[in-house]
Amino acid sequence: MGKADIVFYSLAKLGASYKIMANITLGELASKGSDGSEPTPVDMVLAAKIQQMRDLLGKPVHINSVYRTVKHNASVGGVAGSYHTQGMAADIWFGDTFADRIPDEEAAQCAEYVGFGGIGLYPGRIHVDTRPGRYRYRKPGKDYITVAGFPGYALPVAPEPEPVVDPATAESVPVELLCRCGGLIATVEGIRLDGSIYAPVRQLCESLGHTVEWTGDKVIVK
């Protein structure tokens, strides 16, 4: 990562809606208050990783800040030489609304998963950058605190589908079922499917001396 990944775009010529990635526009990456007269440096690795996070989390990405001119960076209290002034950093959050956003820790874990060099955790957003090496921090107040890092993001594991049993492989076997109602024991013909035994309700009820009536989608046992 580094200078070779930076591409300069003209906001004045291309417009704010020009797409850098599928869900990221030039206007979102440009410095706030920019009139477009100066080129906007865009780190394509940064943009690609943010897009990857959006795809993994499945939520819209909201970009607070990416590139900052030196003047804009100073006005918001950014440190001198910030990666924002090189277009290599972003402050972002994910969600349909801010109140219903992806938790900060989960977003940081996802940033870890896609391989950002720098990750900072703020209340309500995370900072990511493409610096060489690895740096992690939190900012609960005014102090930056270096931390060991965040666990890697793991995609949710989809439950395995229930096995489909071929009725043709069903084996008819005699099944003795003990009914706790009155202590009666009834022997009925059931079927064995994929290791489990099933008995028809009508046979079971009638073997226990009950009458079964079917009315529409209701079963009445007398």
C-alpha positions in Angstrom: 0.0 0.0 0.0 1.1 3.6 -0.5 1.4 6.3 -3.0 1.1 3.9 -6.0 -2.5 3.3 -5.0 -3.5 7.0 -5.1 -5.5 8.2 -8.1 -6.4 11.8 -8.5 -10.0 12.7 -9.6 -11.4 16.0 -10.6 -14.6 16.7 -8.7 -15.3 19.7 -10.9 -15.2 17.7 -14.1 -16.7 14.4 -12.9 -19.3 15.6 -10.3 -20.0 14.4 -6.8 -22.1 11.4 -8.0 -19.3 9.8 -10.0 -18.9 6.3 -8.8 -15.5 5.2 -7.5 -16.9 1.8 -6.3 -20.4 0.2 -6.7 -21.7 2.1 -3.6 -19.1 4.8 -3.1 -19.1 8.1 -4.9 -16.4 10.7 -5.5 -18.4 13.3 -3.5 -18.3 11.1 -0.4 -14.5 10.9 -0.6 -13.8 14.6 -1.4 -12.9 17.1 1.3 -15.8 18.8 3.0 -16.4 22.3 1.6 -14.3 21.6 -1.5 -15.3 23.5 -4.7 -13.7 20.9 -6.8 -11.0 23.2 -8.1 -8.2 20.9 -6.8 -7.8 17.2 -7.5 -9.1 14.8 -5.0 -6.7 12.0 -4.1 -8.4 8.6 -3.8 -6.7 5.6 -2.4 -8.2 2.8 -4.4 -7.3 0.1 -1.9 -9.1 2.1 0.8 -12.2 2.5 -1.3 -12.1 -1.2 -2.3 -11.9 -2.3 1.3 -14.7 -0.1 2.4 -16.9 -1.5 -0.4 -15.9 -5.0 0.8 -17.0 -4.2 4.3 -20.3 -2.9 3.0 -20.8 -6.1 1.1 -19.9 -8.3 4.1 -22.0 -6.3 6.6 -25.0 -6.0 4.2 -25.7 -2.4 5.3 -25.2 1.0 3.7 -21.9 2.7 4.4 -22.0 6.3 5.7 -18.8 8.2 5.2 -18.1 11.1 7.6 -14.7 12.0 6.3 -12.1 10.6 3.8 -9.8 13.2 2.1 -9.3 16.4 3.9 -7.4 19.4 2.7 -4.8 20.7 5.1 -7.0 23.6 6.0 -10.1 21.4 6.6 -8.0 18.9 8.6 -6.8 21.7 10.9 -10.3 23.1 11.3 -11.6 19.7 12.7 -8.7 19.2 15.0 -6.9 16.6 12.9 -3.3 15.8 13.6 -0.7 17.3 11.2 0.2 14.8 8.5 -3.0 12.8 9.0 -3.6 10.0 6.6 -6.8 11.9 5.8 -4.7 14.6 4.1 -3.4 11.9 1.7 -6.8 10.4 1.0 -5.7 7.2 2.8 -8.1 7.3 5.8 -11.8 7.2 6.4 -14.3 7.7 9.3 -17.3 5.5 8.6 -20.3 3.7 10.1 -22.8 1.2 8.6 -26.5 0.9 9.0 -29.9 2.0 7.6 -30.0 4.7 10.3 -27.5 5.9 12.9 -29.7 4.7 15.7 -29.8 1.2 14.1 -26.2 1.1 13.0 -23.9 -1.9 13.1 -22.2 -2.0 16.5 -18.8 -0.3 16.5 -17.0 -3.4 17.7 -18.5 -5.5 14.9 -17.6 -2.9 12.3 -14.0 -2.8 13.7 -13.9 -6.6 13.6 -14.9 -6.5 9.9 -12.2 -3.9 9.2 -9.7 -6.3 10.8 -11.0 -9.0 8.6 -10.5 -7.1 5.3 -7.0 -6.1 6.3 -6.8 -2.4 7.1 -3.5 -1.2 8.4 -4.9 1.3 10.9 -8.2 0.9 12.8 -9.5 3.3 15.4 -12.7 2.8 17.5 -14.7 6.0 18.3 -18.2 6.2 19.8 -20.5 5.9 16.8 -18.0 5.4 14.1 -14.7 3.7 13.2 -11.5 5.1 11.6 -9.7 3.0 9.0 -6.6 3.7 7.0 -4.2 2.0 4.7 -0.9 2.9 6.5 1.9 0.3 6.3 2.0 -1.9 9.3 -0.6 -2.4 11.9 -2.0 0.1 14.5 -5.1 -0.2 16.7 -6.5 2.4 19.0 -9.6 3.6 20.9 -10.6 7.1 21.7 -13.0 7.2 24.6 -12.2 10.8 25.4 -9.2 12.9 24.3 -6.6 10.2 24.8 -5.6 7.7 22.2 -5.0 4.3 23.7 -3.2 1.6 21.8 -4.9 -1.8 22.0 -3.9 -5.3 20.9 -6.6 -5.3 18.2 -10.0 -6.7 17.4 -10.8 -10.3 16.7 -11.2 -11.2 13.0 -14.7 -10.9 11.5 -16.3 -14.2 10.8 -19.2 -14.5 8.4 -22.4 -15.8 9.9 -22.7 -19.6 9.5 -25.8 -20.6 7.7 -27.6 -23.6 9.3 -27.2 -26.8 7.4 -30.4 -27.8 5.6 -32.5 -30.6 7.0 -31.7 -33.9 5.2 -34.3 -34.8 2.6 -35.6 -38.3 3.1 -36.6 -40.3 0.1 -39.9 -42.0 0.9 -39.0 -44.8 -1.4 -36.3 -45.9 1.2 -38.9 -46.1 4.0 -38.9 -49.5 5.8 -42.2 -50.8 7.3 -41.5 -52.2 10.8 -43.7 -53.2 13.7 -43.5 -50.5 16.5 -44.7 -51.0 20.0 -45.7 -47.6 21.6 -46.5 -47.1 25.2 -49.3 -44.6 25.8 -49.1 -42.9 29.2 -52.8 -42.1 29.0 -54.2 -44.9 31.2 -51.1 -47.0 30.9 -52.3 -48.7 27.7 -49.9 -50.3 25.3 -50.7 -50.5 21.6 -48.8 -52.2 18.8 -49.2 -50.5 15.5 -47.4 -50.7 12.1 -45.1 -47.8 11.7 -42.3 -46.8 9.3 -38.6 -46.2 9.8 -37.3 -43.1 8.0 -33.6 -42.3 8.1 -33.2 -43.9 11.5 -36.4 -42.4 13.0 -39.6 -44.3 13.6 -43.0 -42.8 12.8 -46.5 -44.2 13.5 -49.8 -43.1 11.8 -52.0 -41.1 14.2 -55.2 -42.9 13.2 -53.8 -46.4 13.8 -52.4 -45.4 17.2 -55.6 -43.8 18.4 -57.9 -46.6 17.1 -55.6 -49.2 18.7 -56.2 -47.4 22.0 -59.9 -47.6 21.6 -60.5 -44.1 20.3 -62.5 -42.9 17.3 -60.8 -40.5 14.9 -62.8 -38.0 12.8 -61.4 -35.7 10.2 -63.2 -32.3 9.6 -61.5 -30.1 7.1 -58.0 -29.4 8.5 -59.0 -30.5 12.0 -58.5 -33.9 13.6 -60.9 -34.9 16.4 -60.1 -37.9 18.7 -63.0 -39.3 20.7 
